[in-house]
Amino acid sequence: MAVHQVETNIHQKVKVSIKQKKKKKFNYVPYVFLLPAIVLLLVFEYLPTINAFYYSFTEYHILSPAEWTGLQNYKMMMEDEKFWIALGNSMKYFVITVPMLITLPLFLAILVNRTIKGITLFRVIYYLPVVTAMVAVAIVWKYLYHPTGLINAALHGMGWDHANINWLLNKKTALPAVSMLEAWKAAGFYMLIYLAGLQTVSKELIEAAKIDGASKVRILWHVYLPQLRPVFAVTVVMATLGTVQMFTSIYVMTGGGPLDSTMSLPLYIYQKAFVEFDMGYATAMGMVLWLILMVLTIINYKLSRGGQSIQ
Amino acid sequence: MKGKKLAAFILVFLLAFIPLLACSNDEKASGDGKNGNKIELEFWTINLKKNFNDYIQGMISDYEKANPNVKIKWVDVPGADASKKFLTSLQSKKVPDVVNLASSDISMIQQYNVLSPINKLVSKDELNAYIPGLIDSLTFQDELQGLPWYYGGPPIGTINTEIYKKAGLDADNPPKTWEESLKNGKLIHEKLPKVYGSNDLPGIEVFVSQGLPILNDDHTKAVFNSDEHVKFVQMFVDGYKNGAIAPGAVTKDDRQLQQTYENKQQAQAGQSVAAALLNLEKNAPNEITKIKVTKPVTGGDGTIAVKAIQTFVVPKKSEHPKEAAKFALFVTNAKNQLDFAKIVPIFPSTTETLEDPFFKESKGKTIHDEARKIMVETAPHLKVNILGIKDEEKLRDYYTEQIRAAMMGELSAKEALDKSVDYWNQALKNQK
């Protein structure tokens, strides 16, 4: 009884002291330390975004003051054939590149997850393209895709004598060719994410599956993949954001050609903003791109069930 | 303890706001040139520092010596970014004073009314030093928007003599018309399947040299879809199919052509800038020895049109427009342009420079001398094709894109020209 009394007293005292503390002191220290990041984000991210939202309703050519035109830019976008071509191409990049970025790096990660001699070297080799500048890589790939370049030479070597494909100047092959480069360059990055994921997979589960007589494929399918669900959530979202915003490789390799067949929405926005200086229209398209990315991200996240792994 | 806390707070605040200080405007005004205060003129050039640092720096030193109250701050900007950087700078309070811009950029920028009319800053006599045609092409509504500087000059023709010989053609009898050029190209590709004729496309300037009109007389309508225009473009479309024109000629960035003299896949160029020889000399010293410079391929009357020249503009926001214009006059004077022409095959904008024996009595020792000689011969037939219409660059790009579509078989020559003319007319209607 006495013990119970003491416990209640202590409990009440603690409660009172917490309340007093709460009343007395507001802990501002964390906010102060957050301040530099908040200020920078506000100035360089959110304010320009809000500004861009405003400019998307104006006719603005940098040198003359912005004039409010309401929904005119958005209306123009609906009638702009090139906008739809660029949007369609961005979706094609998404459809071609994202599956490659989700599957190929996974297999690479499984390969480099083995404990064999010199595995670090392989990891470095696969990762090297990630740290190489896109402009440099794109120029090299331009030579690979040249009609008399290495790719056609390899096809000739394999007996395809008529291989004289002008990869970057053919409307059918230019877009997949650029997508291949993007997938090749980013594969190492996603491999590393998968590798980190693979190394957190519970060893007990794998042991149990082996004892139960599961084959390697079944272990991959039923043990590894469900446990990698959070990693998939990350890779899918990142790959989506990356591919829909593809710009540098296209700018360097094709400039959006031939005949706009590789023109992505970001490249078209760039052309409108910094070649034609039609900032109002460019920001309106930027808003649409932002909206598309938000929707795709939410869908991806929902499909991967919020990145929760299945235990 | 309190002191430590205070110090921590100050540090955090500094961390948060110091980066933002960089966003402030640099409002440090330059002096007025009186009482020992020096006037500072910011001088922009496009991509010249790497190869011509000594020449530009020498000019600046000479000017500063002769004008002790002026200090020149030289800024060299990358070629592709020049107009973007200039427009962005106009948003700030500190603008450059003398800016090198291509005339094609002027046609885009002049609609914003941000350039000082040069003819109000310098005397008429001073402007008489320049080739009248160039001054006229840069004058919009009686206002001279820029002072003409150098340009690539009239185009030259080039042929690879080795390829010509292998194909059984006579390099001493180069093609004079587009018909002849395309015929030779076809023959070369037939005999040497890995080699193509040229990278020539029927750009809008080619119409001018062919004597075919682009706009009607009062510049209110595009007229380049007549039967003659279609026939002319069709000739190139056929050439693209039969190898007279290289497959890579339709590439969007003409600095990244696929079939070139460097890789031995190009036999000739109907119209090329003389400065391209410098790159060839640097990149393929063995190949340049096979190149012969010829008169440019053109139409019947020999007229030649160039798209753009280099100019100097003075922004209205400049604090010292008069001094800026004076410096621009100095940089573009006959002597300085002659010195420049001696180190690089450019063409000057001043008549006096062209009278110099360097241009008049070229002995033709090197391929560059040969090129210069041909350019001087062609100069009387030269036109600078500035149409002076709003969004000119955008309209030209649209035209070129339709030509590419025709070459690649996506549109017929007639469809491509009709589509371009409709687009141009729509834009011209909105300019009224």
Contacts between the chains, C-beta under 8 A, distances in Angstrom:
chain1	res1	chain2	res2	distance
A	32	B	9	6.6
A	32	B	12	5.3
A	33	B	12	6.5
A	35	B	12	5.9
A	35	B	13	7.5
A	35	B	16	5.0
A	36	B	12	6.5
A	36	B	15	4.4
A	36	B	16	4.1
A	38	B	16	8.0
A	39	B	16	4.4
A	39	B	17	6.9
A	39	B	20	7.1
A	40	B	16	7.5
A	40	B	19	6.4
A	43	B	20	6.1
A	43	B	23	7.5
A	61	B	112	7.1
A	62	B	87	5.5
A	62	B	88	7.7
A	62	B	90	7.8
A	62	B	91	6.6
A	63	B	87	6.5
A	63	B	90	6.1
A	63	B	91	7.8
A	63	B	109	7.9
A	63	B	112	3.9
A	63	B	114	5.6
A	64	B	112	6.1
A	142	B	256	7.3
A	146	B	258	6.0
A	147	B	247	6.6
A	147	B	248	7.7
A	147	B	258	6.4
A	148	B	194	7.7
A	148	B	263	7.6
A	148	B	265	7.6
A	166	B	247	5.5
A	166	B	248	7.5
A	166	B	258	7.6
A	168	B	251	7.9
A	169	B	247	6.4
A	169	B	248	6.5
A	169	B	250	6.2
A	169	B	251	6.3
A	169	B	258	7.5
A	169	B	408	8.0
A	171	B	408	7.5
A	171	B	410	7.7
A	254	B	252	6.7
A	255	B	252	3.7
A	255	B	253	5.2
A	256	B	252	6.8
A	257	B	250	7.6
A	257	B	251	7.0
A	257	B	252	4.0
A	257	B	404	7.3
A	258	B	250	6.3
A	258	B	251	7.9
A	258	B	252	7.5
A	258	B	404	6.8
A	258	B	408	6.4
A	259	B	401	6.9
A	259	B	404	6.3
A	259	B	405	5.4
A	259	B	408	6.7
A	259	B	410	6.0
A	260	B	401	7.8
A	274	B	84	5.4
A	276	B	391	7.7
A	276	B	394	5.9
A	277	B	87	6.4
A	277	B	108	7.8
